[in-house]
Amino acid sequence: MKFDDFKYERPNLETVITEAQALIDTIGAGKDFETEKEAVFNMFKLQDKVGTMATLVSIRHSIDTKDAFYEKENEFFDENMPNLQQYEHAFMQKLLASGHRPRLEQELGKLMFIRAELAQKTFSPAIINELQQENKLSTEYGKLIASAKIEFKDGTYNLSQMTPFLQDKNRETRHQAQLAVSKFFADNEAQFDRLYDDLVKLRDTIAKKLGYENFIQLGYDRFGRTDYDAADVKRYRDQIYQDIVPLVVELTDRKAKRLGIDNPKSYDLALSFLSGNPNPKGDRAWQVERAKKMYEEMSPETAEFFNFMLENDLMDLDSKTGKQGGGYCTFLPEYRAPFIFANFNGTAHDVDVLTHEAGHAFQVYQSRDLLPDYRWPTMEAAEIHSMSMEFLAWPWIHEFFLEDTDKYKFSHLAGAVSFLPYGVLVDEFQHHIYEKPAMTPDERKALWRRLEKKYLPFKDYGDDTFLEKGTFWFRQGHIFGAPFYYIDYTLAQICAFQYWIMHQADSKKALDSYLHLCRLGGSKSFVELIETIKLKNPFQPGTVKEIVKPIRNYLDAVDDTKL
């Protein structure tokens, strides 16, 4: 069935609540084990039914934010999902207290119960109103970003469509493009400030109502992090500062020399080569055709997966007016189907996002028959699949970049390393914000700029006074919609680098290990997953230092002045 034929029907809340309450009442009511087990699986089915409809709405709304019908349905779910969450909460409370819990843990796995205990801390019916407000504010941010209409040269562009200008070989084009993008954010500065201020204070209120000191631990608990905490993350950030920032400073100096620029500005950082960045040599359809060839040759499993995506129109890749920015992968349980959303813009980002989101989609396709709780791992583990897939694609990357293949490989690897300081900057910023939620907007901006100078000491905004005062983070949607998520990308990147290293030595071993990881889904915690597939733990002192050595050796061996 094609995606357009997937039928949407608004769930009848009264029916859903009646069914959920009946299942809740079954648990711990002196029923036998098989009856309780049946109630658990019926609850899973009910959750999948509602979740499929909510995901359909979310996808169709993000594809066209101006579609009045799906805008209204999106508002319906923003309003009502927190109400339904209280029934899931009550169900898990009963399950945790069940006399049959030991046998249920045997059947369903212990991790589900560990996560359920964590989830109990993150929800109470007393915060439903605040959760509804949080949903609405996050949606408002997405619509504000999608509303960008930037007049530049002879056209009008959204934020994604401005990317090629920001990477243009002509320095003044890059300069003016950055100023044009900054103007959109500056014109809406008061709205961004209001949205974030409301979100921070709302989340602090939620945390305190739930008995937390502040939102930080609640943010961690919301993501189901069971085997590390903020102190572990701080030690990890320190590794990045000590072992990665110096390398990124060197790579930035090398880039400046390649570009022949003595005093590089922020608008120079997106361009890697005077001859232009490596771009795919064809349009979206051409790239998808090459991706099909790649996945058919990579393995029987990837072949089956990608052809399923194509045959069912489960990708929306073109950038268009009214479409939300960014890219994501999600899953429609009742159709057993992943969905990939992206905004192609003619740059190498197209290939990166296609392979990245395909990594997510392939993982959930492999684990789609696991229990709902185990289809996806926690976020930091989920990003291993996506980032590793970008590197597993290297043997076929010439299909996309032709004569620019060496250029792409260098910039891809250098770019992945260079991302790490930014990723931990976003994380440290949020820790400070939620430690002191009463900060003013100006204090938040000053904090951001101070941390930029720590982790990205080469970032000089020149005459862009708006960015100089510390506003770059306005465009980082995760800060608004998914606080404390962003560190997950960096943790996963350290794991993905290990797949890159493994793949250089033994491609079959790397692919076999990757497939095993995908099939595990979320049946283990982050640290358990990486231990199972024998990757090094990013939190362990010395891990980052060890992993960066072969990466540095590869980059140092390339004469980038000839690219």
N, C-alpha and C positions, 0 to 999 in steps of 0.2 A: 504494500500500500504506500502510495506517495504521501509525503508530508502534508501537502495541501488537502489530502483526503482524510487526514486524521480528524476525527470528529470532536468538536468541543461542545460540551454541555455543562452549564453552570451547575455545580453540585447543590442538591437540596440540603441545606444545612440542618433542617429539622430531622430529616431521615438519617443523615450522617451521624448526628449527635445521638439519636435514639439507638442506632446500631452500635456506636462506640460505647454508650453507657451499658448496653446489654452485655457486651464483651467484658467490660470492666467488672460488672457484677458477677461474672462467672468465675473470675480469679479469686482464690482464697475463700470460696463459699462452701468449702467442704467437698468440692468436686474431685473426681479421680484425676490422675495425671493426664490421661489421654484427652479428657474434656478440656482441661486447662491448656494443653498443647494445641488443641484445635482452635481454641479461642485466640491464642497468640497468632496463629497463622491467618485466621480470619481478620484480625486487627491489621496484620501486614497488608492483606488484600485491600482493606478499606483505605489504608494510608496510601497505597499505590494508586488507587482509583482517584482519590482527591489530588494526590501529588501530580498525577499525569495531567489533569485538567489545569492545575495551577501552573505547571511548566509550559503547557501549550500556550496559555495566556501570556506568560512572561516572554516566550520566544516571539510570538506574533506582535506583541507590543514593542519589543526592542527592535524588530525589523522595521516597523512603521509606527513611530510614537504619535503620529497624527491620526491614526485610525481610531475614530471615536468609539467604536464598539469595544475594541480590546483595551483602550484606555480606561473605559468604564469597568471592564472585567478585572483589569489590573488593580483598580481601586477597591473592588470587591474583595480580592484576595489580601491586599494590604490591610484591609479592615478586619477580615475574618480569620485569617490564618492564626493570629495570636489567640483568638477564642477557641479554635480547634486544638491548639497546643495544650490547653489545660486538660483536655481529655487524654492526650498521649501521656502527659505528665501523671495523671491519676492512674492510668493503665500501668505505667512502669512502677509507680509506688506499690501497687497491688502485687505486681510480679516480683519485686524485690523482697516483699514480705511473705511470699507464697511458701507454704510448707513443702511444695514440690520443687523449690528453687534448686537444690543440688542436682536433681535429674534434669531440670530444664537447662541448667548450665552445661550439663553433659551433651544435651541435644543441640543447644543453640550456640555454645561457646561462651567462655567466661567473659570475654572482652565486652560483649554486649551489656552485661550486667555492670561491669566496671564503669563503662561509659554512661549507663543509665543512672548510676549513683552520682556521677558528675553532673549529668543533666538535671537531676533533682535540685541541685544547688542553683541552677541558672534560671529557673522558672518558678513563678508563683502567680496564681490568679490576680494577685494584687498589682502586678505590673502590666496587665493586658493593655491598659490605656497607653502606657508609655511605649510598649512595643508597637502599637498601632502608629503612634506618632513617629517612632524611629523609622518604620517602613515608609511612611509618607515623606519624611525628610530625605531619605535615601533616593526615593523615586523622583523627588523634586530636583535633587542634584543631577540625576541622570538626564532629566528633561532639559535642564539648564545647559548642560554640556552639549546635548544634541541640538540645541537651538542655534548654535554658532553659525553665523553667516558672515564670513570674512571676505570683504572686498579686497582683491589683490590682483594687480596687473589688469587683465581684461575679463576677470571672472569673479564668481562668488563661490566660496568653498567652505566646507565644514572642517573641523579640526583635523580629522584623518587625511582629508584631501590636501591639506597644507604641507604634509610631510615631505613630498618631493621638493618643494621650494626650500624647505629647511635644510635639504641635503644638496642643493644645487651647486654646480661647480663654480658659479659666479658668486664671489664673496658678498657683493652688495645685495644680490637677490636673497641670499641667506639672511643677511642683516635685516633687510626690510621685511622679510617673511616673519622673522622672530618678533619684530616690533608690531607687526599686524596681528599676530596671535596674542601677544601681550595686551594689545589694545582691547581685544574681546574680554579678556579676564579683568583688565582694569575697569572697563565700562560696567562690569558686573561685580566689582569687588565687594560692594556692600552686601549683595545677595550671597556670595560665597562666604563672607564673614558671618553673616546671620545664620546661614545653614549650619556651618561648622560649630559655631558657638551653641546653637540650640542642640545639636547632636551630642556635643561633649557634656553639656550640663544634664541633658536627658539621660545619657548613659551613666553618669555619676549618680543621679537619682535612683536609677534602676539598681545599680550595684549596692547602694546603701539600703534600699528597701529589702534587698535579698540578704543583707547581713555582711556584705563585703566591706573592706576598708575603703576601696576605690574600685574603678572599673578594670584595673590591670588584670587581676587574677580572674575576674569574671570573663574578660576577653579571652584569656587562655582557656578557661573551662568551656566556654561556648564552642571552641574549636576541638574539644575533646582531647586535649593534650594531657596524657596520663603519665608520661615518664620524663618530663623535664619542666623547668620553671623559669621565671624571669632571671634568676641568678645564673642559670646555665646559659641563657641567651646572652646575658651581658658578657660572660667569659668568651663566648663564641664571637660576639662583636669585636672584642678586644683582639682576637686572632686575626680577624679581617683587617683591623686597623694596623696591626703590626706587620702582617705578612703579605697583604694584598695591596694596600694603599700605595706603598713605595713602587710596586710593579706598575700600577695604573698610572702613577705620575711619570714613570719611564715611558710607558706606551703613549701617553699624551705628548710627551716631548718628541718621540719618534714621529708621531702623526704631524706635529707642527713642522718638523723638518721636511717630511714628505710633501706637505702643502706649501712649503716655502714661506711660512708665516712666523715672524719673530715673536709676536705678542698675541697668541691666539685668544679669541673671545669665545663666549659661550656659543655663539652662532656658528663657530667653526667646528665644534666638537662632533656634530652629526655627520660631517663629511670626512671620509677616511682617505681618499686618494684624489690627487689633482686630475686624474683621468676620469674621475667620477666614481661614486660608489658602485659596487657590483649590483646590478639589477637583473631580475629574471628577464629572459629574452622573448617573452610572449605574454599574452593577456591571460585573464583568469581561466578561460577554457583550455588554453594551451598548457598552463601550469597544472591544472587538474588532470589532464591527459598524461602528463609526465609523472605525476604523483601516482596515478593508477599503475603505470608501468613499474615504478619503483616498488610499490607495495606488493604487486604480483610477483616480483622477483625476490623480494626480501624473505618471505616465508609463506607457506600455505595459509597460516593463520592471518597474517596481515592482508593477504590477497582476498580471503573470504570477507574480512571486515570491510575493506575499502570498497569492494564491489557492492556490498550491502548498502553502504552509505550513498553510493552513486545511484543505485537502482531505485532507492526510495527518496531521493532528493532531500537528503538529511544534512545539507550544507547551504548556508546563505553567506556568500563571500564578498559580494559587490558592495562598495561604499555608495550610498545614495542619500538624497535629501530626506531628513526626518528619521533616519536610522540612528540608533544609539551608537556611540563610539565603542572602541575596544573590540575584544574578542573573547569568546568563552566556549566551553563545551558543557552540555547538560545531558540529562537522560530522561526518557519517557518510559516509565516502568511497564505500563500496560501494552506498549508496542515493542518492548525489549529493544529500544532504539536510542542510540546516542544522537545528539544534534550538535553541529559545529556552526558557530556564528563568528563572522570576521568582517573586517573592512579593508579589502584590498586597495592599494594605492599605487601599484607599479614599482614599489621598492623591494629590496631584499626582505623587508618585513613580511611580505606576502608569503614567501616560502617558509620563513621562520614561524609565522602564526599557523600556517597550514600543517606543518610537521608537529608543532607544539600542541595544537588542539587535537590533532589526530592521535597524539600520544595519550591524551586524556580519554579520547573516544575509544581507542583500541583497548585501553585498560578496562573500562567499564563494560565494553563488549565481551571481554574475556571473563569478567566476573558477574555478568548480568543475571546469572541463575543462583548466585549466592543470596543469603538472607538480605533484606533491604539494608540492615545496619552494616553489612559487610561489602556492599557493592562498590562503595568508594572508600578509600582510606582517608585518614585525616589529611588536611590540606598540604602540610609539608611533605608528606609521603606521596600524595597525588601528583605534586609537581615534579617528582623524580621521573615519572613516566613520560611527561610532556617534554621536559628538558633533555632527557636521554634520547628520546626519539629524534630530536633535532640533530644529535650527533650520530645516531644510527643511520641517518639519511646520507651521511657524507659520501659513501661509495657511489651514490646516484646523483650527487649534487651537480655534477657537470651537465646533467640533462636539463637543468634549469638555467645554469649560468654560462654554459659553453666556454668561451675563451676567458671568462672572468672567474673561473672556478678557484684558482689559487688565491685570487684576491678575496673571494667570498670566504674561503676557509680561514684565512688569516684574520679577516675582520670579524667573522663569527666567533672565533675562539677569543680574540682580543676583546671583543665586545662583551662576551659572557663574563670574562674576568673583570672587565671595567664596570660591569653592572653591580658587582658585589658591594663596593663601598656605598653606592646609592641605596641599595636594598637595606643595608643596616642603618643608614642615616634615617630612612623612613621609620624604621622600627624604634630607634632611640628617640626620635622626635615624639612619637606617640607615647612612649613611656613617660617622658617629661610632661606632656600635655595632660595625661590622665592622673599623674601625681598631683598636678596643680590645675584642676579644671577651672579655677576662677581667673586664669590668665586672660588678659585682654587680647583682642585680635592683633594689636601692634606688638605685644609681647610674644605672641606665637610666631609672628613673622621674623622678629629679631632672633628668636631661638632657632628657627629654620636656617637663617643665614649663618648663624654661628656654627651650627653643625655642618653646613655645606663647606665652610672653611676648614673644618677638621677632616672630613672624609673626602672632599673634592677640592683640594687647595688650589687647583688650577682653574677653577670656574670663575671667569671674569665677565661680568655682564655688560661692561662698557657703558654705552649711553642708555641702556634699558633700565631706567630708574625704577620701573615697576618690579622687575625681577630682583634688582639689587636690594630692595628692601625686604626680600624673603617671601616671595609669593609663588615660587615654582610649584609648590605642593598643591595648589588649587587644582591642578590638572591630574593629580594622582587619585583616581576614584576610590582606590582601596582605603585611603585615609578617611574618606567620608563614609563609605558603605560597608567596609569590612575591616575594622580596626584590629591591628596585630596580625593580620593575614600576611603582610608583605614579607616578613622575615622568612616565611615558608619558601618563597622563591629562592632565597639565597642558600638555605639549608639543602634544598633539593639540587641546587646548582653544584654544590660540593659533591653530592652523590652522583650527579650526572657526569661530572668531570671524571669520576672513577670509571664510569661506563665508557667514556671516550678513551681513557688510558687502556682499559681492558680490550676495547674493540680494535685499537691499533695493534695489539699483540695477538689477539685470537678472536676473530669476528663471530665465529660459531658459539664460542663460550659466552661471549657478551650477549648474543641474541637469546641463547637458551636461558641465561640468568634473567634477562629482561622479561621473557615470556613467563617464567616462574613467578617473578614479582607481580606481573599483571594479574595472574590467576589467583594470587593470594588476596587481591582486592584489599579490603579493610579488615581482614580477619585477625590481623595483628597490629599492635601499636607501632608508631614510627620507629623507635629504637629496635623493637623486636623484628620488624620487617628488614631493616638494614643488616641486623645480625644474622637473620635467616639466609640472606643472599650474600653474606660475607663482605659487605661494604664497611668502610671505616666510619666510625661515628663522628660527625662534625663537632660534637661538644667536647670530645676528648682533646686535651692539650696536644698540640703538635700535628693534628690531622691536617689542618689547612696548610701548614708549612710543608708537609710531605707531599701533598697533592699538587701544590703549585710548582714543584720542581720540574716534572716532565712538561708541564704547560709552558713554563719559561724557556725550557730547552727548545721546544718546538718553535716558539715565536722568535727566539734569538737566532735560530738557524735559517729563518726566512729573510732574504734581502728585500725588505718591503719598499726600498727606494725604486725597485724595478717593477712594482705592481701598478 
